[in-house]
Amino acid sequence: MTDVTFPREATDITPDWLSQILGATVASVSSEQIGIGVGLLGRLYRLTLEGTGVPSSVILKLPTLDVGARSNVVAPLRFYEKEIAFYKEAAGRTPLQTASVYHAEFDDASGDFILLLEDLVERRMEDQIAGCPIKDAETAIDALALMHAHWWNSDGFPAWLPQYSDQPYPLVIAGMYQQALPRALEVFGDHISPRFRDFAERYPSLVPWFMENLSVPPFTLCHGDFRLDNLFFGTDASHPDLTVVDWQICFKGRGAYDVAYFISQSLRTDVRREHETRLKQRYLDALAARGITYDDFELDYAKTVTYCFIYAVVSAGQIEITNERMRELVLSILDRAVVAIEDVKGLELLPS
């Protein structure tokens, strides 16, 4: 496979290559990197096109340049291979709206991938740090219930779709956390109680327990990274209410994972506390309307909220703290996670 047929960089994308992919004449193309700092495991570019019968712009997604992340996390967990497989084999079977795909390819030899996606620039995004507006949260919960119900106890899960209890997931996730923890404690160690510091230091040994608890039937398709930065809301009648991107972390597991991750990570604490019970019931009612009863939802929800402490640690351990604004950002992620864990009494659920 040559670079002519498999571009490795945005600068490798030529009008001829795009013309072949799009089945139309592209006269010129220019690129601009976007979404810097939003995701850690990939690079995004907006390609602006001129030509006949072509979109004015498309989104190009390429691998991260972080060699360590690729070798220690991406490759063993097959993130790139899995996202390409999702777009090729599962997106069309999933009622949750995804960006249209012009091209999706994974190179087994190098582990590189290339995704050419619909540009959702006309849709609305919200700032995850500022928090999700409640009306948007309702839209997101409705979309999750629709997807989860569709895949509930399915006999058609793709063979490549993992459970989190499958190795090497527990091993890699615990290792990623452990690598980030020392720097995270330097950033926010004096902002957490001794009880939560003990939890932070014990966390790697708990990862297998979390994984096993989130990997028992009934299963559904979980997005895995269902947070505000990956959600695009419609702005006119021609748009779906919600379009969701970034399917690298999708897995087969308990539906409460996506719900708890979204509510605890994407809503401000005051908004979450005011609306959490109603949003959870909205999800359960939507499942019930489709004939599904989820008996262990509250327990799954609390366990997932507690598991999500990992995002505070990984954020603090990987984000470069260059100014006070960045420090405030990391501390806000920590505070949101800790308070949510306290509210669900998550530490009381842990094995002794």
N, C-alpha and C positions, 0 to 999 in steps of 0.2 A: 504494500500500500504506500503510495507516494504522497508527498505534500500537495501535489496538484489535485488529487482527488480527496484528500483529507486535510483541510487547513488546520494548522496548529495554533495560529495566532490571528488576531483580527486583521493584521496587515497582509495575511495570506489570502484573504477573501477578495476575489476579483469579480469584475462584472461578468466574465465568461462563466465562472463557477456558479454564481448566483443565477444567471440566465438558465443554466442547465437544471438547477435545483427548483426554480420557480416556474419553469416552463414558459417563460416570457423574456422579453429583451430588456436587460439591465444595461443602461448606457454608462452609468458611473455609480460609485459607492464611496462613502466616507464613513468613518467610525469615530465614536466617542465613548470612552469608558464611563459607566454609570454605576450607581449602587455601591460605591466604595464604602466599606465599613458595615454594610447591611448584612452581608453573608461572609463566612470565613472559608468556605470550601469551593468557591467558584468565582469566576470573573464574568461580568456582564458588560456588553457593549450595545449601544444603539447604532445600527447601520442605517444611514440615510441614503435612499436609492432614488435614482432618476432613470426613467425608461418608459416602456410601453406596456401597460397592463400589469404593473407591479405595485405593491404597497409602497407608500411614501417612506416607511421605515419598518425595520424588523429588529428583534432582539437576538443577539448572539450570546450564547453561554459557553464558556470554556473552562478547563480545569484551573484550580488554584496554582500559583507559583510556589506555594509553601511545600517544599519537598518533604519536610517532616510530617505535616498533616496528611499528605498523600500516602506516605509509607506506613504511618502509624495508625491512621483512622480510616481514610477513604478506601484504600485498597483492601484491607482485611474485611471491612464491612460492605464492600461492593457498592458504595454509594453511587458512583457514576454509572456503572453497569445497570444498577437497579432503576435509576431514573430514566435512562434510555428505554429500558424494557417497559417501564410504566407507560411512557408516551406511545410506544409502539403497540402494546398489547392490552393495556388496561384503561387508558384514558377514555377510549370510546365506549367502554362498558361501565363507566362511572358517572352517575348523574350529577355529581359536583362538577361545575363548569371549570375547565382548564383552558389555558392559552392554546390557541390553534398551533399545530406543529407543521413547519415547512420541511424540516429535515432533522433527523435524530440518528446519530451513529456512534457506536462505541468500538474502539480499536483494542482487541484482545491483547495484541502484542505489547503495546505501550501503556495501556490503561487510560489513554486519552479519550475524550469524547467531544462531540460537537452537537449543539442544539441550536436550531434556528426557529424562533418562536414569534408568534403574533405580538406586536407592540401594543401594550395596554395603556398607552400614554393618555388616552382620552378618559380612562377610568380614574376613580378617586382613590387615593391612598391616605391613610391616617398615620400619625406618628405613634409608634408603640410606646415610647417613653411618656408622651403626653397622655396616652391612654385611649382606649377605644370608646367612642360615643355609644350610649346604651342602645340606640336604634340599630347601629351597625352590629353590635353584639348580638342582638336578636336575629338579625339576618344571618350572621355567622353560625349561630346555634341551629337555626332551621336548616341550613345547608349541611351541617354535620349530621343531623338526624336523618336527613334524606339519604346521604351517602352510607351511613352506618346501617340503616335499615335495608338498603339495597344489597349489601354484602353480608348481612347477618347470617351466621352459620352456613355460609355459601359452600357448595360443593365445587365451585369453580375458581378457587383461589389459584393464581399462577404459581407454578413450581418455584419460581425465583423469589417469591415473597416470603421473608423470614419471620420467625417469632423472635422476640427479644431474648428469650431464654436460650436460643441457639448459640453455641459457640461459633465465632469468637466474640459475640456481642458483650457478654458480661466482662470478659477479660479486657477487651479494648476500652470499653466505657470506664471501667474502674481505673485503668492505666491513664487515660486522658484526664480524668478528674485528679488523680494523684499527682500528675505532672503540673497541673494548674494550681494546686492547693497552696504551696509555699508562697507564691507571689500573691495569691488572693488574700491570704492571711496578713501579708504585709500591707495590703491596701485597706482591708476592712476588719482586721482582727480585733481592733479596739472598739468596733461598732456592734459586736455581738456578745451575748451573754456567755458565761462559762459553759452553760448547758448546751448552747448551740455550737460553741467551739468544740466541745466533746463530740457532738454529732458530726461536725465537719471533719474531724480527724478520724472518726469511726466509719464514715460514709463508704469508702472503698470496699470494706468487708460486707457491707449491706447490699451492694449492687446485685449479687446473685439472687438475694431474697426479693428485691424489687422486681427483677426480671421474671422470676418464676411466678410471682403474684399477678403480673400483667400478661401472663402467657398461658392462661387456662380458659377453656371454652365457657361461654359462647364467644367466638371470634368474629371480628369484622375487619374491614380494611381501615387502618388508621393512617392519617397523613403523616403524623409524627413530628411535624414542625408547624402546627397550625397556630400561627401567631400573626399579629397585625401587619408586620412587615411583608408577609406573603399573601395578603388579601387585597383584592382590587374590587371596589364597589362601583356598580353601574351609575352612570350620570345621565342617561336618557333611556327612553323606552326601548331602543334597539339593543341595549346591553343587558346581559344577565344581571340579576341582583348582586351576585358575587362570583368572582373568578379567582381561582387559587393556583399559585405557582409553587415551585420548589418541592419536588416529590422524591428527593434523594433518600429521605429517612423513612419512607412509607414501610409499614409492617403489618403483620397479622396479629391482632391483639384485642384488648378490651376497649370498648368504645369510650369509656369514661376518661381514657388517657387524653384524647384530643380535647374533650370538654374541659377537663381540669387544667390542662396545660394552657389552653386559650384563656380561660377566665382568670387564672391566677397570675399569668404572665402579661396579659394584654390589657387588663383593666386596672385603673388606679385603685388603690386600696379602698378609698371611701366609696367609689362607684361599685366596686365588687361587693363590699359589705352590704350596700343598700339593695343590690339587685341579684346577688348570687343565688339565693334560694329560688327566686322566680325564674332565673335562667336555667337552672338545673331542672326545675319542674317543666319548663317549656320543652326541653330536650326529651324528658321522659314521656310527656304527653304526645309529642310528635312520634316517638317510637310506638306508643300504645295505639295511636291512630292507625298504625300499619301492622297491628297485631303482635307487637313485641313487648314482653315484660322483662325488665332488667332488675332482678332482685337484689343484686349486690352492688348496685350503682354507687351508693354513698360510701361504702368501704373502698371501692376501687378509686373513687374520686379523691378521698383523703390520702390514700397511698400514693397516688400520682402527684398530688400537690407536694407531698413530702419528698418524693423523688426529684421533683423539679428544683430542689436546692442546688442541683448540679449546675444549673444555668447561671446562678449568681457566681459560683466558683470559677467556672470556665470563662465567663465574661471578664471577671476581674483578673484572671490569670493570663488572658490572651489579649485584651484590649490595652493598647499602650496609653498609659496615663500621662498625657503631655500638658494638661492644664486643669484648672479647678473644675471647669465644666465637665470634663471627662470623668473626673473623680465623682462628681455629683451624679452622673449618669450611672456609674457602676454601683454606687451606694443606693440609688433608687431601685435598681434591680434587686439588690440584696434585701432591702427593706420590704419590698413587695412580696418576695419569696418567704421571708421569715414570718411576717405577720400572717400570711395565708396559712403557713404550717401551724402556727399557734392557734389560729381560728378553727382549724379542723382537728386540733389535738393530735397532730401527726406523729410527734415523738413518742406518744403513748402507744402507738400501734407497732412500734419496732420490736423485733425479737430481742430477748435478753442475751 
